[in-house]
Amino acid sequence: MEIKKSPKADLEGSKTISVLMGLVLACAVLFVGFEWGTYDVQIATASEGVADILVEEEIEITRPEELPPPPPPPPVQAAPEILNVVEDDVELEQQDIISTEDDAAVAQIEQYVAPAVVEEEEEEANQIFTIVETPPQFPGGDAGLLKYVNDQIKYPVIAQENGISGRVVISFVVNRDGSVVDAVVMRGVDPSLDKEALRVVGTLPKWEPGKQRGKPVRVRYTLPVQFRLQ
């Protein structure tokens, strides 16, 4: 036989509603409890010790002290003069004072003598000029010089066999007496040709010396010597 319940006696239908109502009441109680609590608000104030620390941390503005100017240096005292006291008994040497009123012949003890210009003359004599007012001249002129060189030259056999030719430039100095010295090769071609050119220059006779301001001087002269194969 099936058991039937009346709707009024059925409690399962109102169970869900009861649970929801309980949750709502619990939430309300919690909310009221939170709102009911009190809070203490404290305002921090600076005590005397903290105020002192803040005052000490302030940066002070310092200004350089004005120093007084240094004192002036002490005046330099002059060294005292030392006076030699001479006794009255000492006899002093008598010196004659010559004035302009005396005789000129007597007043002039030593006669001024100008120093001899020796060093300047020696320096000028040893100086070698390259350009002078009057250049040195070979006896017979340039034509005579070329003729003399051509007559004296002996073509080296080694240079002939090897077919060597060219122009050798010789530099030498004509002294104040016209002699030829200090011959050197300025531009050479072959050792045999250079040696022959120096030999010919060494046999040159005396020249007419060069002159500067009317005086004979040493002059450097350059001579080209030509070697040609026939």
MARPA-725262 format. One record per residue: x negated, y negated, z negated of N, C-alpha, C, O in turn; residue in one letter. Coordinates in steps of 0.2 Angstrom, whole numbers, plus 5000, padded with zeros to 4 digits. Example, Ala and Ser with C-alpha at 12.3 -4.5 7.8 and 13.67 -1.06 7.14 Angstrom:
! MARPA-725262
493450284961493850224961493450164961492950174958A
493650114965493250054964493650004961493349944960S
END
This chain:
! MARPA-725262
499650065000500050005000499649945000499149934996M
499649895004499249835005499449785000500049774999E
498949754997499049704991499049644995498649624999I
499549604993499649534996499549484990499849494985K
499149424992499149374987499549314989499649304995K
499749284984500149224986499649164987499049164985S
499849114991499349064993499149024987498648994987P
499549014982499448974976498849014972498448974969K
498949074972498449114968497749124971497349144968A
497749104977497149114981496649054980496749004981D
496049074976495549024974494949014979494648974979L
494949054984494349054989494448994994493948964996E
495048974995495148914999494948844996494648805000G
494948844989494748774986494048784983493848734980S
493648834985492948844982492548794986492048764983K
492548784992492148734996492248664994491748634993T
492848644993492948574991492648564984492448504983I
492748614980492448604973491748594973491448554970S
491348634977490648624978490448554980489948524978V
490748534985490648464988490748414983490348364983L
491248414979491448364974490948364969490748314966M
490648424967490148424962489448394965489148354961G
489348404971488748364974488748294974488248254972L
489348274975489448194976489448164969489148114968V
489648204964489648174957488948174954488648134951L
488548234956487848234954487448174957487048144954A
487548164963487148104967487348044964486947994963C
487948034962488247964959487847954952487647904950A
487848014948487448014942486747994942486447954939V
486448024947485748004948485647934950485147904948L
486047914955485947844957486047794951485647744951F
486547804947486647754941486147764937485947714934V
485847824936485247824931484647784934484247754930G
484547794940483947754943484047674942483547644941F
484647654943484747584943484847554936484747494935E
484947604932484947584925484347564921484247534916W
483747594924483147584921482847514922483047474926G
482447494917482147424917481347424918481047474917T
481147374921480447364923480147304920480447254919Y
479547314917479147264914478747234919478247264921D
478847164920478347134925477847094920478047054916V
477247104922476647064918476347024923476147044928Q
476246964920475846914924475146904921475046884916I
474646914926473946914923473746844923473846804928A
473546824918473246754917472546764915472246804912T
472146714918471446714917471246694909471546644907A
470846734906470646724899470046674899469846654905S
469846654893469346614893468646644896468246604899E
468546704895467946734897467946734905467346724908G
468546754908468546754915468446684918468046674923V
468746634915468646564917467946544917467646514921A
467546564912466846554911466446584917465946554919D
466646644918466246684924466346644930465946634934I
466946624932467146584938466746524938466546504944L
466746494933466346424933465646434934465246394938V
465346494931464646504932464446524940463946514942E
464946554943464846574950464846524955464646534961E
465146464953465146404957464446384959463946384955E
464346374966463646354968463546274967463946234969I
463046264964462846194962462446164968462046194971E
462646104969462346064975461646034972461745984967I
461146054974460446024971460145974976460245984983T
459845924974459545874978458845874976458645874970R
458345864981457645864980457545804976457745744977P
457045814971456945754967456445714970455945734974E
456545644970456145594973455445594969455445564963E
454945614972454245614969453945544969454045514975L
453645524965453345454965452745454970452445514970P
452545404974452045404978451345424975451245394969P
450845454978450245474975449845404973449945354977P
449445404968449045344966448545334972448245384974P
448345274973447845254978447145284975447045284970P
446745304980446145324979445645274975445745214976P
445245294971444845244967444345214972444145244976P
444245144971443745114975443045144975442845164970P
442745144981442045164981441645114979441545054981V
441245134974440745084971440145094975439845144976Q
439845034977439245034981438645044976438645034970A
438145084979437645104975437245034973437144994977A
437045034967436644974965436044974968435645014969P
435844914970435244894973434644904968434644874962E
434144934970433544944966433044894968432744884973I
432844854963432444794964431744824961431744844955L
431244814965430544824962430244764959430144714963N
430144774953429844714949429144714950428744764949V
428844654953428144654954427844604949428044554948V
427244624947426944584942426644524945426444534951E
426544474941426244414944425544424946425244384950D
425244474942424444484943424344514950423744504953D
424844554953424644584959424544534965424944494966V
424044544969423944504975424244534981424044594982E
424644494985424944524991424444504997424144454997L
424544545002424144535008424444475011425044465012E
423944435013424144375017424344385024423844415028Q
424844375027425044385034425144315037425544275035Q
424944315043424944255047425644255051425844305054D
426044205051426644195054426544155060426344095059I
426744185066426644145072427244115074427744155075I
427344055075427944015077427843995084427344005087S
428443975087428443955094428043885095427943865100T
427943855089427543785090426843795091426443755093E
426543865089425843875090425743875098426143875102D
425043885099424843885106425143955109425044005106D
425343955115425644015118425044065119425244125119A
424444045121423944095122423744125116423544185116A
423844095110423644125104424244175101424144225099V
424844145103425444185100425544255104425744305101A
425344255110425344315114424844365113424244355115Q
424944415108424444465106424344515111423744525114I
424944545113424844605118425244585124425744555124E
425044595130425344585136425744645139425444705139Q
426344635141426844685143426544715149426444685154Y
426544785149426344815156426844865157427044905154V
427144855163427744895166427444975167426944985169A
427845025164427645095165427645115172428045095176P
427145145174427045175181427545225183427645275179A
427845215188428445255190428045315194427945315200V
427845365190427545425192427945485194427945515199V
428445495189428845555189429345545195429445595199E
429545485196430045475202429645485208429945515213E
429045465209428745475215428545545216428645575222E
428345585211428245655212428845695213428845735218E
429445675210430045705212430245695219430445745223E
430245635222430345615228429845655233430045675239E
429245665231428745695236428945765236428845795242A
429145805231429345875231430045885234430145945236N
430445835235431145845237431145865245430745835248Q
431545915247431545935254432245905257432745915254I
432145865262432745835265432945875271432545915274F
433545875273433845905279434045855284433945865290T
434145795282434345735286433945675284434045655278I
433545645288433145585287433245535292433545545297V
432945475291433045425295432645435302432845425307E
431945465300431545475306431345555306430945575301T
431645595310431545665309430845685311430545645315P
430545745309429845765311429845775319430345795322P
429245765322429145775329428545815330428045805328Q
428745865335428145905337427745865342428045835346F
427045875343426745845348426945865355426945925357P
427145815358427445835365428145835365428445845370G
428545825359429245825359429545895359429145945358G
430245895360430545965360430346005366430246065366D
430145975372429946015378429246045376429146105378A
428846005373428146035371428246095366427846145366G
428746085362428846145357429046205360428846255359L
429546195365429846255368429246295373429246355373L
428846255376428346275380427846315375427546365377K
427646285370427146315365427446385363427046435363Y
428046385361428346445358428346505364428146565362V
428546485370428546535375427846555377427846615379N
427346515377426746535378426446585373426046625374D
426646575367426346615361426746675360426446725357Q
427346685362427746745360427446805364427246805370I
427346865361427246925364427746975362427846995356K
428146995367428747035366428547105363428047135366Y
428747125358428547185355428747245359429247245363P
428347295360428347355364428947395362429347425366V
429047405356429647445353430247415355430747455357I
430347345355430947315357431047325364431647325366A
430547315368430647325375430847395377431347405381Q
430547445374430747515375431447535373431847565377E
431747495368432447505366432947465369433547465367N
432647415373433047365376433447315371433947295372G
433047295366433247245361433147175363432547165365I
433547135363433447065364433947025360434447045357S
433846955360434246915356433846855354433346835356G
434246815349433946755347433846755339434346765336R
433246745337433046745330433046665328432646625331V
433346655322433346585320432846585314432946615309V
432346535315431846525309431946455306432046405310I
431846455299431946395296431246385292430946435289S
430946325293430346305290430346235287430746195289F
429846215283429746145281429146115283428646145284V
429246055286428746015288428545965282428845925280V
427845975280427645935274427545865276427645845282N
427345825271427245755272426545745277426545695280R
426145795276425545785281425645815288425145825292D
426245845289426445875295426345945296426445975301G
426045985291425946055291426646095290427046065287S
426646155293427246195293427146245288426646285288V
427646255283427646295278428346325276428746305279V
428346385272428946415270429346435275429946415276D
429146465280429546495286429946555284429646605281A
430546555285431046615283431446625289431646585293V
431746695290432146705295432946695292433146725287V
433246645296433946635294434446685297434946705294M
434246705303434746755306434246795311433946775316R
434246855309433746905313434146945318434746955318G
433746985322434047025327433747095326434147145326V
433147105325432747165324432147155320431847105321D
431947195316431347185312430747165316430347125314P
430647205322430047185326430047115329429547075329S
430647095331430747025334430746975329430446925330L
431046985323430946945317430246925315430046875314D
429846985315429146975313428746935318428346895316K
428846945325428546905330428746835330428246795331E
429346815328429546745328429246715322428946655323A
429146745316428846715311428046705312427746655310L
427746755316427046745317426946685322426446645321R
427446675327427346615331427446545327427046505328V
427946545323428046485319427446475314427246415313V
427146525312426546515307425946485311425446455308G
425946485318425346465322425446385324425046365328T
426046365322426246295325425746245322425546245316L
425546195326425046145324425446095320426046095319P
425046045317425345995313425845945317425745935323K
426345925314426845885317426745815315426345795310W
427145775318427245705315427745705310428345725311E
427545695303428045705298428645665298428645605301P
429245685295429845645295429745585290429345595285G
430145535290430145475286430745455283431245465287K
430745435277431345415274431245345270430745345266Q
431545295272431345225270430645205271430345175267R
430445225277429745215279429145255276428645245277G
429345305271428845345268428945415271429445445272K
428345455272428345525274428645565269428545565263P
429145615271429445655266429445725269429245735275V
429645775265429645845267430345855270430845835267R
430345885276430945895280431045975282430546005284V
431645995281431746065283431946065290432446025292R
431646105294431846115301432046185303431746235301Y
432546185308432746255310432546255318432646215322T
432246315320432046335326432346395329432146445326L
432646395334432946465337432346485342432146455346P
432246555341431746585346432146635350432346685347V
432046625357432446675361432046725364431446715366Q
432246795363431946845366432346875372432946895371F
432046875378432446905384432046955388431446945388R
432347005390432047055394432047035401432647015404L
431547045405431547025412431847085416431847075422Q
END
